[in-house]
């Protein structure tokens, strides 16, 4: 696809400095951009790279840089880049129809695309323009909203619901049994039937090999606009608020409720039956062991605490050895004084 700069600005806004008829065909980082490319500068500390930039145009925040052929000025260059990148790189089209090797027992819209070896269970409903890749399993009673794209080798268990315009990457498992067991007196475990569902809202993206367990009695709920990275574990009866984003390898234990617009860094762990307020940011590798009632950034492991307090305590932690030496010296001086008395 090729776009003129004035077309881009007309659709997405921003201020165009330079020739509006300049044509770009791809968007790339500044250091590798050349003629016909649209580059972007999201971090002002890299403005020095503009001196050697060969791109036909650059998306950046004010002020205008000298020596750049053309510029689109915007207060949010990274967001602007994302929108242009979507425009230049639309998802590949998939032919409507059902592959001859697929087994379909449910209701599939005529405009949907069903790949090889897909199984769609009895009572399932697949809406318009849904794409389901090869080797997927869609259980009985599942509902998949329009324009959702499901990559190969995804399993969606019975009666789960996916909203519209979703993306599910390969290897994801939606609706497996939650980890629910009761213990006998002799230590043996008795399985608790997991009778809930997984309800996924609109515009949700689920990363590769991410698992979302069905609820035990109620439902596990992923609200609208949530973005889940690869290899995330979401346990039974968890609720994740709208437009929250979780990075890779996050683990969330059962019945925890995460608010709206939260972010969770890679490898963080959130224990069960907790409540996380809206607009909370959990740093990578953090262990969240108690509920968080106020918005803010939280970091640490044992114990986790408000981010600013954690930074202060960690700075002291680096000086523990010298502090211990000083304490020993003071103890020796105190012992000597007591001996003289």
C-alpha positions as CSV (number, residue, x, y, z in Angstrom):
1,X,0.0,0.0,0.0
2,X,1.1,3.5,-0.8
3,X,-0.2,6.6,1.0
4,X,0.3,10.4,0.5
5,X,1.1,12.4,3.6
6,X,-1.8,14.7,3.1
7,X,-4.1,11.6,3.0
8,X,-2.6,10.5,6.3
9,X,-3.1,13.9,8.0
10,X,-6.6,14.2,6.6
11,X,-7.6,10.9,8.3
12,X,-5.5,10.9,11.5
13,X,-4.9,14.6,12.2
14,X,-1.6,16.2,13.1
15,X,0.2,19.1,11.4
16,X,2.0,18.5,8.1
17,X,5.2,20.3,7.4
18,X,6.5,19.8,3.9
19,X,5.1,18.4,0.6
20,X,1.7,16.8,1.1
21,X,2.0,14.8,-2.1
22,X,5.0,12.9,-0.7
23,X,4.3,9.1,-1.0
24,X,5.3,6.5,1.6
25,X,4.8,2.8,1.5
26,X,6.1,1.5,4.8
27,X,6.8,2.8,8.3
28,X,10.2,1.9,9.9
29,X,12.7,3.1,12.6
30,X,14.7,6.2,11.9
31,X,18.1,4.4,11.8
32,X,17.1,2.2,8.8
33,X,14.6,4.4,7.0
34,X,15.3,5.5,3.4
35,X,13.4,7.2,0.5
36,X,9.8,6.2,0.4
37,X,9.7,5.3,4.1
38,X,7.9,7.0,7.0
39,X,9.9,7.0,10.2
40,X,8.8,8.0,13.7
41,X,10.5,9.5,16.7
42,X,8.7,8.7,20.0
43,X,11.5,9.4,22.4
44,X,13.0,13.0,22.3
45,X,16.4,11.8,23.5
46,X,16.9,10.2,20.1
47,X,16.4,13.5,18.1
48,X,20.1,13.4,17.2
49,X,19.3,10.5,14.9
50,X,17.4,12.9,12.7
51,X,20.7,14.4,11.5
52,X,21.4,11.2,9.4
53,X,17.7,10.3,8.7
54,X,17.0,9.5,5.0
55,X,13.3,8.9,5.4
56,X,10.8,10.7,3.2
57,X,9.0,11.9,6.3
58,X,9.1,11.6,10.1
59,X,6.3,11.5,12.7
60,X,7.4,13.4,15.7
61,X,6.4,15.8,18.5
62,X,7.1,19.5,18.1
63,X,9.4,21.3,17.6
64,X,10.1,20.8,13.9
65,X,13.6,19.3,13.2
66,X,15.8,20.9,10.6
67,X,17.0,18.9,7.7
68,X,14.1,16.5,7.6
69,X,12.3,16.3,4.2
70,X,8.8,16.3,5.6
71,X,7.3,16.1,9.1
72,X,4.0,15.1,10.7
73,X,3.8,16.9,14.1
74,X,1.7,15.3,16.8
75,X,1.7,15.3,20.6
76,X,1.5,11.5,20.6
77,X,3.9,10.2,18.0
78,X,3.9,6.6,19.2
79,X,0.1,6.4,19.0
80,X,0.1,8.1,15.6
81,X,2.7,5.5,14.4
82,X,0.5,2.7,15.6
83,X,-2.5,4.0,13.6
84,X,-0.4,4.6,10.4
85,X,1.1,1.1,10.8
86,X,-2.3,-0.5,11.0
87,X,-3.4,1.4,7.9
88,X,-0.3,0.3,5.9
89,X,-0.4,-3.3,7.2
90,X,-4.0,-4.5,7.1
91,X,-4.6,-8.2,8.2
92,X,-4.4,-10.6,5.3
93,X,-7.8,-11.5,3.8
94,X,-9.1,-15.0,4.2
95,X,-11.5,-16.6,1.6
96,X,-15.0,-17.2,2.9
97,X,-16.0,-20.8,3.2
98,X,-15.4,-24.0,5.1
99,X,-12.5,-26.3,4.3
100,X,-13.5,-29.7,3.2
101,X,-11.6,-31.3,6.2
102,X,-13.5,-29.2,8.8
103,X,-16.2,-30.8,11.0
104,X,-19.0,-28.2,11.6
105,X,-21.9,-29.1,13.9
106,X,-22.8,-25.5,14.8
107,X,-23.9,-22.4,12.9
108,X,-21.3,-20.7,10.7
109,X,-22.0,-17.4,8.9
110,X,-21.5,-17.6,5.1
111,X,-18.8,-14.9,5.2
112,X,-16.7,-16.8,7.8
113,X,-13.5,-18.6,6.9
114,X,-12.9,-22.0,8.5
115,X,-9.6,-23.6,8.0
116,X,-8.4,-27.2,7.6
117,X,-9.2,-29.8,10.4
118,X,-11.3,-27.4,12.4
119,X,-14.0,-28.8,14.7
120,X,-16.9,-26.6,15.6
121,X,-19.2,-28.2,18.2
122,X,-23.0,-28.5,18.4
123,X,-24.8,-25.3,19.1
124,X,-21.7,-23.1,18.5
125,X,-22.3,-19.8,16.6
126,X,-19.7,-18.2,14.4
127,X,-20.5,-14.7,13.2
128,X,-19.8,-12.8,10.1
129,X,-16.2,-12.5,8.7
130,X,-14.7,-14.6,11.5
131,X,-11.5,-16.4,10.6
132,X,-10.6,-19.7,12.3
133,X,-7.2,-21.2,11.4
134,X,-6.2,-24.8,11.0
135,X,-6.6,-27.4,13.7
136,X,-8.7,-25.3,16.0
137,X,-11.3,-26.8,18.4
138,X,-14.4,-24.8,19.1
139,X,-16.6,-26.4,21.7
140,X,-20.3,-26.9,22.0
141,X,-22.3,-23.7,22.5
142,X,-19.4,-21.4,21.9
143,X,-20.2,-17.9,20.5
144,X,-17.6,-16.0,18.4
145,X,-18.4,-12.4,17.5
146,X,-18.0,-10.9,14.1
147,X,-14.6,-10.0,12.6
148,X,-12.7,-12.0,15.2
149,X,-9.6,-13.8,14.0
150,X,-8.4,-17.0,15.6
151,X,-5.0,-18.4,14.6
152,X,-4.2,-22.1,14.2
153,X,-4.2,-24.6,17.1
154,X,-6.5,-22.7,19.4
155,X,-8.8,-24.6,21.8
156,X,-12.1,-22.9,23.0
157,X,-14.0,-25.0,25.4
158,X,-17.8,-25.4,25.6
159,X,-20.0,-22.4,26.1
160,X,-17.3,-19.8,26.2
161,X,-18.1,-16.4,24.5
162,X,-15.7,-14.2,22.5
163,X,-16.7,-10.7,21.5
164,X,-16.3,-8.9,18.2
165,X,-13.0,-7.9,16.5
166,X,-10.9,-10.1,18.8
167,X,-7.6,-11.7,18.0
168,X,-6.5,-15.1,19.5
169,X,-3.0,-16.3,18.7
170,X,-1.8,-19.8,18.2
171,X,-1.8,-22.2,21.1
172,X,-4.2,-20.3,23.3
173,X,-6.6,-22.3,25.5
174,X,-9.8,-20.6,26.5
175,X,-12.1,-22.4,29.0
176,X,-10.0,-25.2,30.4
177,X,-10.9,-26.4,33.9
178,X,-9.8,-24.1,36.7
179,X,-7.4,-25.5,39.4
180,X,-10.1,-26.4,41.9
181,X,-9.7,-29.2,44.5
182,X,-10.8,-30.0,48.0
183,X,-8.6,-32.0,50.3
184,X,-9.5,-35.2,52.1
185,X,-8.3,-35.9,55.7
186,X,-5.7,-38.3,54.3
187,X,-4.3,-35.7,52.0
188,X,-6.0,-36.9,48.8
189,X,-7.5,-34.3,46.5
190,X,-11.1,-34.2,45.3
191,X,-11.8,-32.4,42.0
192,X,-14.3,-29.6,42.1
193,X,-16.3,-29.5,38.8
194,X,-15.7,-26.2,36.9
195,X,-19.1,-25.2,35.7
196,X,-18.6,-21.6,34.7
197,X,-17.5,-20.1,31.4
198,X,-15.0,-17.6,30.0
199,X,-16.6,-14.4,28.7
200,X,-14.3,-12.3,26.5
201,X,-15.4,-8.8,25.5
202,X,-14.9,-6.9,22.3
203,X,-11.5,-5.8,20.9
204,X,-9.6,-8.2,23.1
205,X,-6.2,-9.7,22.0
206,X,-5.0,-13.0,23.5
207,X,-1.4,-14.0,23.0
208,X,0.1,-17.3,22.0
209,X,0.0,-20.1,24.5
210,X,-2.0,-18.0,27.0
211,X,-4.5,-19.9,29.1
212,X,-7.7,-18.6,30.5
213,X,-9.5,-21.0,32.9
214,X,-13.3,-21.3,33.1
215,X,-15.0,-20.3,36.3
216,X,-15.9,-22.8,39.0
217,X,-19.4,-21.6,39.6
218,X,-19.5,-18.1,38.1
219,X,-17.6,-16.9,35.0
220,X,-14.1,-15.8,34.3
221,X,-14.5,-12.4,32.6
222,X,-12.1,-10.5,30.3
223,X,-13.6,-7.1,29.6
224,X,-13.5,-5.0,26.4
225,X,-10.2,-3.8,25.0
226,X,-8.0,-6.0,27.2
227,X,-4.6,-7.0,25.7
228,X,-2.9,-10.2,26.9
229,X,0.7,-11.1,25.9
230,X,2.0,-14.6,25.3
231,X,2.1,-17.3,28.0
232,X,-0.1,-15.7,30.5
233,X,-2.1,-17.8,33.1
234,X,-5.5,-16.5,34.2
235,X,-7.1,-18.7,36.7
236,X,-10.8,-19.4,37.4
237,X,-13.2,-16.6,38.3
238,X,-10.7,-13.8,37.6
239,X,-12.1,-10.6,36.2
240,X,-9.9,-8.2,34.2
241,X,-11.2,-4.7,33.7
242,X,-11.5,-2.9,30.4
243,X,-8.4,-1.8,28.5
244,X,-6.0,-3.4,30.9
245,X,-2.8,-4.8,29.4
246,X,-0.7,-7.7,30.7
247,X,2.8,-8.6,29.5
248,X,4.2,-12.1,29.0
249,X,4.4,-14.8,31.7
250,X,2.1,-13.0,34.2
251,X,0.2,-15.4,36.5
252,X,-3.1,-14.5,38.2
253,X,-4.5,-16.8,40.8
254,X,-8.2,-17.5,41.2
255,X,-11.0,-15.0,42.0
256,X,-8.8,-11.9,41.7
257,X,-10.5,-8.8,40.3
258,X,-8.2,-6.4,38.3
259,X,-9.6,-2.9,37.6
260,X,-9.8,-1.0,34.3
261,X,-6.7,0.5,32.5
262,X,-4.2,-1.4,34.6
263,X,-0.9,-2.7,33.3
264,X,1.0,-5.7,34.6
265,X,4.7,-6.2,33.7
266,X,6.2,-9.4,32.5
267,X,6.6,-12.2,35.0
268,X,4.5,-10.5,37.7
269,X,2.4,-12.7,40.0
270,X,-0.9,-11.7,41.5
271,X,-2.2,-14.0,44.3
272,X,-5.8,-15.1,44.6
273,X,-9.0,-13.4,46.0
274,X,-7.4,-9.9,45.7
275,X,-8.9,-6.7,44.4
276,X,-6.8,-4.3,42.3
277,X,-8.1,-0.8,41.8
278,X,-8.4,1.0,38.4
279,X,-5.3,2.6,36.9
280,X,-2.7,0.4,38.8
281,X,0.6,-0.3,37.2
282,X,2.4,-3.4,38.5
283,X,6.1,-3.5,37.6
284,X,7.7,-6.6,36.0
285,X,8.6,-9.4,38.4
286,X,6.4,-8.0,41.2
287,X,4.6,-10.3,43.7
288,X,1.3,-8.8,44.6
289,X,0.3,-10.5,47.9
290,X,-2.5,-8.1,49.0
291,X,-5.2,-6.0,47.5
292,X,-4.4,-2.6,46.0
293,X,-7.0,0.1,46.7
294,X,-5.3,3.2,45.1
295,X,-4.1,3.9,41.6
296,X,-0.3,4.1,41.2
297,X,2.8,2.1,40.3
298,X,3.8,-0.8,42.6
299,X,7.0,-2.8,42.6
300,X,8.9,-5.4,44.6
301,X,8.7,-9.0,45.7
302,X,8.8,-9.7,49.4
303,X,7.1,-7.6,50.5
304,X,5.7,-5.7,47.6
305,X,4.8,-2.0,48.4
306,X,4.1,1.3,46.8
307,X,6.8,2.0,44.1
308,X,8.3,5.1,45.7
309,X,8.7,3.4,49.1
310,X,10.2,0.3,47.4
311,X,12.8,2.5,45.7
312,X,13.8,4.1,49.0
313,X,14.1,0.8,50.8
314,X,16.0,-0.8,47.9
315,X,18.5,2.1,47.9
316,X,19.2,1.4,51.6
317,X,19.4,-2.3,50.9
318,X,22.5,-1.7,48.8
319,X,24.3,-0.2,51.8
320,X,23.4,-2.9,54.3
321,X,27.0,-4.3,54.5
322,X,28.5,-0.9,55.3
323,X,25.7,-0.2,57.8
324,X,26.5,-3.5,59.5
325,X,30.2,-2.6,59.7
326,X,29.2,0.7,61.4
327,X,26.9,-1.0,63.8
328,X,29.7,-3.5,64.8
329,X,32.1,-0.6,65.3
330,X,29.5,1.2,67.5
331,X,28.9,-2.0,69.5
332,X,32.7,-2.4,70.1
333,X,33.0,1.2,71.3
334,X,30.0,0.8,73.6
335,X,31.5,-2.4,75.0
336,X,34.8,-0.6,75.6
337,X,33.0,2.3,77.4
338,X,31.1,-0.1,79.6
339,X,34.3,-2.0,80.5
340,X,35.9,1.3,81.6
341,X,33.0,2.0,83.9
